[in-house]
Amino acid sequence: MDYNQLAKEIIQAVGGKNNVNEVFHCITRLRFQLKDQSKVDVAKLKSLDKVMGTNVSGTQFQIIIGNDVPKVFDAMTEENPAWKNKSDKSTKPKTKGVKGFFSNMFDAISGVFAPILPAIAGAGLLKGFMALFVSFGWLATNTETYRILMAIGDGVFYFLPILVAVSAARKFGANMYVGLAVSAALLYPDLTALLSEGVTTHFLGLPVTSVAYAYSVIPILIAMWFMAVVERNVDKIIPSSLKL
């Protein structure tokens, strides 16, 4: 299968690369934010090999590919590298009302978690096999092998805030490396120990809630959204000569 050719035909059928604001993928679908959905040639798309169908969800145009969607996406971003990390919030249309709120929320969630699903699924499978082997007596929990495998499998979930931070920063249009730094600070051993002491902790006179950030998702998602809002507004007032 020539995925490069398929990618070119898909781009042409959605109205050309100039009609694409953003594109990403989940497990089975390419998800486009288009400037003008009326330019899409649905009949052409459905006639393409590997394309199983199309769907419209709010402002998002979806092309159903199946398990080969990462290969098609890679071929598309190879031709258009800017799409790999693009998050154009200034031109992306938003659906209003309650329906629009939920549509945009699910769009954000899928955009954050789709890129990190392989890591989560792989770690989950490893932990599942480990539990199975322990129950059969093939693997003892007091061995070094078990401890190393546990570190590999559990490490993804322990440091899940870091994975979510990078993906969420990209999705929300913030600096991924600043997001990485924020998530790393939340998992810093001294801070973790301080918050786990069971006493009220204060920062600049303000009480800090004792929360275990390892394995968590919601706190870092909120932090990345807030960081993106602050970053966009601060960027407007900082002179170009002072920007890094």
Rosetta blueprint (number, residue, H / E / L):
1 M L
2 D L
3 Y H
4 N H
5 Q H
6 L H
7 A H
8 K H
9 E H
10 I H
11 I H
12 Q H
13 A H
14 V L
15 G L
16 G L
17 K H
18 N H
19 N H
20 V E
21 N E
22 E E
23 V E
24 F E
25 H E
26 C L
27 I L
28 T L
29 R E
30 L E
31 R E
32 F E
33 Q E
34 L E
35 K L
36 D L
37 Q H
38 S H
39 K H
40 V L
41 D L
42 V H
43 A H
44 K H
45 L H
46 K H
47 S H
48 L L
49 D L
50 K L
51 V L
52 M L
53 G E
54 T E
55 N E
56 V E
57 S E
58 G L
59 T L
60 Q E
61 F E
62 Q E
63 I E
64 I E
65 I L
66 G L
67 N L
68 D L
69 V H
70 P H
71 K H
72 V H
73 F H
74 D H
75 A H
76 M H
77 T H
78 E H
79 E H
80 N L
81 P L
82 A H
83 W H
84 K H
85 N H
86 K L
87 S L
88 D L
89 K L
90 S L
91 T L
92 K L
93 P L
94 K L
95 T L
96 K L
97 G H
98 V H
99 K H
100 G H
101 F H
102 F H
103 S H
104 N H
105 M H
106 F H
107 D H
108 A H
109 I H
110 S H
111 G H
112 V H
113 F H
114 A L
115 P L
116 I L
117 L H
118 P H
119 A H
120 I H
121 A H
122 G H
123 A H
124 G H
125 L H
126 L H
127 K H
128 G H
129 F H
130 M H
131 A H
132 L H
133 F H
134 V H
135 S H
136 F L
137 G L
138 W L
139 L L
140 A L
141 T L
142 N L
143 T L
144 E H
145 T H
146 Y H
147 R H
148 I H
149 L H
150 M H
151 A H
152 I H
153 G H
154 D H
155 G H
156 V H
157 F H
158 Y H
159 F L
160 L H
161 P H
162 I H
163 L H
164 V H
165 A H
166 V H
167 S H
168 A H
169 A H
170 R H
171 K H
172 F H
173 G L
174 A L
175 N L
176 M H
177 Y H
178 V H
179 G H
180 L H
181 A H
182 V H
183 S H
184 A H
185 A H
186 L H
187 L L
188 Y L
189 P H
190 D H
191 L H
192 T H
193 A H
194 L H
195 L H
196 S L
197 E L
198 G L
199 V L
200 T L
201 T E
202 H E
203 F E
204 L L
205 G L
206 L E
207 P E
208 V E
209 T L
210 S L
211 V L
212 A L
213 Y L
214 A L
215 Y L
216 S L
217 V L
218 I H
219 P H
220 I H
221 L H
222 I H
223 A H
224 M H
225 W H
226 F H
227 M H
228 A H
229 V H
230 V H
231 E H
232 R H
233 N H
234 V H
235 D H
236 K H
237 I H
238 I L
239 P L
240 S H
241 S H
242 L H
243 K L
244 L L
